[in-house]
Each structure stands twice: as structure tokens, then as C-alpha cells.
Amino acid sequence: MFMVMMGTVVIAGIVGYLSEQTGFTHNGYLQSIIICVGGAFLFYFVRIMFGISFGPPGLDAVISSVGALIIVPTHWRK
């Protein structure tokens, strides 16, 4: 399980970086990575506690990272 957690953090960091690089968000690199890692950690622990999953752990990390970027309100930032 520890390797799954580390993989989740790495995938979430990559998703956060790519979202800034492609212009999907305008939060800043560090802020987007923190948002993605937070969302991925939250869903990782929900998966462990309740067994809710979309599929493999990598897919869960990508979906939860993008979901966290969409949920966090960033519309007032320039």
C-alpha cells in the first residue's frame, strides 16, 4: 500500500504540473500541485476506508486530481 500512496503523489504532481503547463488552470505551478496532491490523498484514504474506486489506483489518482482542480474555486484569480 505504501507504493500505491507514493505513486498517487507522483501522478497527482504530474497532473498538477501539466494542468498549469497546458493552461487548464491559472493557479501557479506550486498551488496546482498542492491542490492535486491534496485531492489525491483524500480519495486515496476514502478508497482505503470505504472501498470506493473508479478502477486501478493510477486512474483514481488522475480522476481525483482533476476533480480537485475543478472543485477548488479559482475563478477570481488572474
Secondary structure by P-SEA (a helix, b strand, c coil): caaaaaaaaaaaaaaaaaaaaaccccccaaaaaaaaaaaaaaaaaaaaacccccccaaaaaaaaaaaaaaaccccccc
